[in-house]
Amino acid sequence: MGDVLWTPPADVRERSRIGDYLRWLAEHRGLEFADYDALWRWSVTDLDAFWRSIWDYFEVVAHTPPTGTLADRGMPGARWFPGATLNYAENVLRMPGRGDDDPVVIAHGQTRAPETLTAAELRERVRRVAAGLRRLGVGPGDRVAAYAPNIPETFVLLLATASLGAIFSSCAPEFGTRSVTDRWQQIEPKVLVAVDGYRYGDKAVDRRGEVAAIRAALPSLTHTVSIAYLDPAGPPAEGVISWAELAAATDEPLTFTPVPFDHPLYVLYSSGTTGLPKPIVHGHGGILLEHLKMLALHHDLGPADRFFWFTTTGWMMWNFLVSGPAVGAAIVLFDGNPAHPDLGALWRMTEQTGTTYFGTSAPFLLACRKAGLVPKEIADLTALRGVGSTGAPLPVEGFTWVYENVSDTLQLQSLSGGTDVCTGFVGGVPLLPVHAGEITCRALGAKVEARSADGTPVIGELGELVITEPMPSMPVSFWNDSDGSRYREAYFEVYPGVWRHGDWITVNERGGCVITGRSDATLNRGGVRLGTAEFYSVVEGLDEVVDSVVVHLEDDQGGAGELLLFVVLAEGLELDDELRKKICRELRTALSPRHVPDEIHQVRAVPRTLSAKKLEVPVKKILTGTPVDRAAAKGALANPESLTAFTAFAQRRPHTPTPTPTPPAPDPHPPRPRPPRDLAVRVPAPGRSLDLSGQ
């Protein structure tokens, strides 16, 4: 793959947390490993020994010790740490290495002034809110829902809910009513905590109407709590209590309900593009162990760090971020438009907060590159030693931009994982160099493989991404899936007993990984499988192209089929033959003749989910004649109106089941005005249109 851009320092084992872990293994387990590859192979072979070492090394606080490590290794249904009782919130609030007066939550945003909570203040707020929830009748197993952004109150609510053994679920407040109720009607929350609105850049967005509609659609609610976020002086609606009342002074001590290892901690959701979002249940113990491992051993975070990830509460990276205090790191929260007043905003915040690890998405980094931004010239980034990128594959040019324009001494970690496991299972590690365009390694304890069409593992070849051994953070279950059938269908239907994730991956000889797109959106031309990620890297690298989606329509007669590319162009541009030739030339030169599309069409917008994923498969279904309501659940889309152009295109094509004599005309209208290189693909609420999260 690409050139080496960063090399670990000679004393990396003395300076890093994974180095300390290796010394601990030698002293306490009599195990020594020559390199990362040997350590990884042990971690995915001797699962009992590896995961018990994580438990012991991080000194997990348990109320009842486990009687074993892995009672049942089969998937699905692996049983971890039988007999153990613990509480996620207790382990997070331990905050190792943080004194009472040390900052642990640093919150910035565009709705109110920055706020900092010390370790003592965070524990105090959790104590009060836990007592308030208890007064509302919340106990083990009850669901508490947060319609709230990435602010301290949401983090406090998660910890307070978990401390009681209750179950947390969040939706970002830009989610519309239908999207929220599609999720929460399934889990029937008892308490709803919601903001009255927020500011996105310089725009105020009132959400009181949406909150009222959500309340009306959830008969399970017994109480609603309002956070006066947009209007601090505004009174709560009738029948609603204020956050101040929930967090009122009390003498009740902060206690933690002991729960089994797999007791539900929170419910996350799939995008729900072809039906109701899948409610994915994660457990206290599995999330705790996985996040301890990743945050400390892979991201190298500890008490000296301030950890930031640009995310909303509707993306699993928020759940990942807020586990930071469990390894002693302070966390930096941000709520607002990351491009307001310009794309330098988050980099300047990095200087202001003393952030040492800056997490973001590939779309954000590529947007900064395309805008010609040089972060090191607008902010003092000397404290920054790590940058994380996820949400989409980061191409070579993204890697080189970071090292040329942010810092040539930091470690860039591209990682991939998902809501399903609430972590990254391929990523970076301090022990290995960074190669341009490459995910450095498979994470400890994650037996990731590439499988060929016949199901055999392959090295150096494109294959299906599978996980062949269980991980503790695999879902406990899906909600209301009593027989486990939906769970099995989601991950284990293709390869019984093996987790199929749905991505194409290439694992090279040294263990590095390249993910090239969703396997269910594969482009198969002449028997050669092509990933979509490399397509987008080339096409969206052109100044004229803002966004794009590519699909391959197979030929039932065994022919090559058709490769169709749809592009969203920069403001004021129209697709003409000259630009079509330029796109084809770039694809042929950068990739191969097989990547040259048969047709290129202009559309106003690419359909995306609320978490900003491109809807390649639903677009393909629509183009082959599937009615739009069956191809995609509009409530899961950020911009459902974008499907109209593809529906009209399908109806006019002679290849669809209902042809008309009208020639193809996908969308003759010019694109709507957008900010420069906006990646503004999510428009769920007025004023909240710019999404660079890559969720």
Protein Blocks (a to p, Z undefined) as FASTA:
>chain_A
ZZdfbdcdfklmmmpmklmmmmmmmmmnopacfblklmmmmmmmmmmlmmmmmmmmnopa
cfbdcfbfblblcdehiaehehiacdfklmmmnogoiafklcfbdcddfkbccddddfkl
mmmmmmmmmmmmmmnopaehiacdddddddfklmmmmmmmmmnopacddddfkbcfklmm
mmmmmnopabdcddfbdcehjaccdfklmmmmmmmmmmkbmbdcdddfklmmbccdehia
cfklmmgccfbdcddddddfklcfbdcddeklnbccddddddfklmmmmmmmmmmmmnop
afkbccdddddfkbfklmmmmmmmmnopacdddedjfkbcbfklmmmmmmmnopabdcdd
fklmmmmmmnopafklmpccklpcbdcdehiacdfklmmmmmmmmockbccddddddfkl
opafbdcdfkbccdehiafbacehiacddddfkopacehiacddddfbdcfkbcfbdehi
lnommmmmmmmmmmghiacehiacdddfkopacdebjfklccceehiacdfklmmmmmmm
pmklmbdcddddddfkopnbjadddddddehiacdfklmmmmmmmmmmmmmmklpcfbdc
ddfbdcddfkopacfklmmmmmnopafklmpcfklpfblmlmmmmmmmmmmpmkbmbdcf
bdcdfblcccddddehklpabcfbghilbccklZZ
